[in-house]
Amino acid sequence: MDELDSREVPARDHDLRDERLYEMSPGVEYFALVDAVASDAVMLDVIDSRDSRLVNSAAARQTSGWFRERWRTAFEAPEVATEVLAALESFEGGLAIVPLAEGTGDWEDWHRQGTWLRVTSTGEAAGRIDAAAVEPDEGRRLHRIFGMTLWPSAEARVVSDAFSDVRALAQTIALDIGQGSANMLVDQQGQARLYFDVGAADGRNARTRPANLPFCVCNAPPVILSHWDTDHWAGAKHETGLLSLTWIAPRQMIGPTHATHGARILQAGGRLLIVKRSSHPRVRVQLASQDIDLAYCSGAFHANRKSNRNDNGLALSIRRQADDLCWIYPGDADYSVMPSFGGSPVVLIASHHGAKQKLRGTPPQRGRRPYARLLYSFGPNNSYGHPHPGTTASHHNQGWLHAGTGAQGPDVLATSRSAGSSSTRGPVAAGWTARPAAQPHLQRAHGIIPTT
């Protein structure tokens, strides 16, 4: 990791920074979902297939029935959520990294389709792993046990009500949480009123996390989760106060690790509102001076398939009524599948940490006002090589002025340095028409001093 600059607290949080990934035992067969794919490795969400609750069809059906009875009740009763959480945590498994000796093979397709696999690690230094898709009936049972098939949906009206206490937003802050995304939307007093993702660097990129992850939960702000990738919600591992908030999340294909996170929210007394997918409803809330517009991205979705979690999650726009200016939050979605939002963009959170747009979507065009900011969130020397030069160039071509190929320039702020850059790391903030003022509450109570 790059040397920390003077803005960071030097103390190291060992519990957070030194957490270990699950180690698969050689020769043991696991059920697994592909959680992420890189050029040289895959992240797997694994469960030991030898568990007596899964060894045969009858046992798996009984286990599925147990979860069916309890999941819906868990959304209303924390004590039942505690039962569900204990059951999920009793399975042997977790997130595991498997290095690949040759290319990505079928892993990309398995990831995109949300295919349950049987995998076995040979334990060889080259990282050889044998993998094959499970039978369809077995896959459906695993989805019911470890997915959100049994989770109830929340109507758009119920989701809208969750924003009723959001005050006028004065600035948006991209927190430095390493390779991931966490956006704090604050009012004129510097109080967090809404979050769009509360991530933290995880897995191979855990080394990119700063020593401290400050989150403001003083006024119980709602949390919008763009999608269920770990680096967009793992901040709750550090600031457990986030778990007791209202979480507004998309219906997607998830695995055991993510289901466990959902159960932890419910067990902590938080609300988990899964936005209803039928007809891709939009959640529109008109506040006193601003509008909240929340909508699903248009990437393909099937009930039992992932179909690329990045592209079928939620995106957000905050529009100021007086002058039609807007802030846009795409999550990790390709710009080609992002919903259309009204207003003139003056703040854009760069999609997917500045990753290459696989569908070659075009970023929203910068508004014509003198002031506008593009915010990048990525970790120093991250394993994905974010941000991608082609992506910074495409933003520049849409009016978001860069200087060179990195995440820097007149309109650009980034939570971390690009390769070869001398810029520092830390939170970054943007306002509506000018650089936002410093907020004593954020500095005194949470140590947040963003670059503007």
Number of C-alpha atoms within 10 A of each C-alpha: 13 12 7 14 12 10 14 16 12 12 9 12 14 9 10 19 18 11 11 14 15 16 14 23 13 12 13 13 20 23 24 31 28 25 26 17 19 15 13 13 19 20 21 24 24 29 25 21 20 14 15 11 16 21 12 13 13 11 14 20 18 14 19 21 14 14 20 16 11 17 22 15 15 21 22 15 15 19 15 19 25 17 17 23 21 14 14 20 14 10 15 14 23 19 23 21 20 19 17 17 14 12 11 15 9 10 20 16 14 21 23 19 20 26 26 27 23 20 25 20 19 16 13 9 8 12 16 16 17 13 18 15 16 17 12 11 10 17 18 17 19 22 24 20 24 21 22 23 18 17 20 17 18 17 16 18 12 13 23 19 11 18 20 11 14 19 18 17 23 17 22 25 24 28 27 32 32 30 30 30 33 26 27 22 23 24 17 14 13 19 22 27 23 25 23 27 28 28 27 31 28 25 18 16 21 23 20 25 23 24 19 20 22 17 25 23 19 11 13 16 24 23 25 23 24 32 26 25 18 21 23 26 28 23 26 20 15 17 16 15 17 24 25 20 21 22 26 22 24 25 25 26 27 24 28 25 20 20 19 18 20 23 25 22 25 27 24 18 18 20 20 25 23 21 26 19 18 8 7 12 14 18 19 17 19 14 16 11 12 19 18 19 20 25 24 25 27 17 17 14 20 12 12 19 20 25 22 20 28 24 26 27 28 30 28 23 24 24 26 21 15 8 10 14 20 23 26 23 22 26 28 28 30 25 23 19 20 27 19 13 19 12 18 20 25 26 30 25 24 27 25 22 24 24 20 20 20 10 11 13 16 15 23 19 16 23 19 11 12 9 17 26 28 28 26 28 32 30 34 23 19 20 14 16 17 25 25 18 16 16 25 26 18 17 21 22 15 14 16 25 20 20 14 12 17 23 32 21 17 13 21 24 25 30 29 27 24 24 16 7 11 9 16 17 25 25 23 24 27 28 20 23 14 13 15 17 14 16 17 15 14 20 13 10 12 14 17 25 20 22 19 17
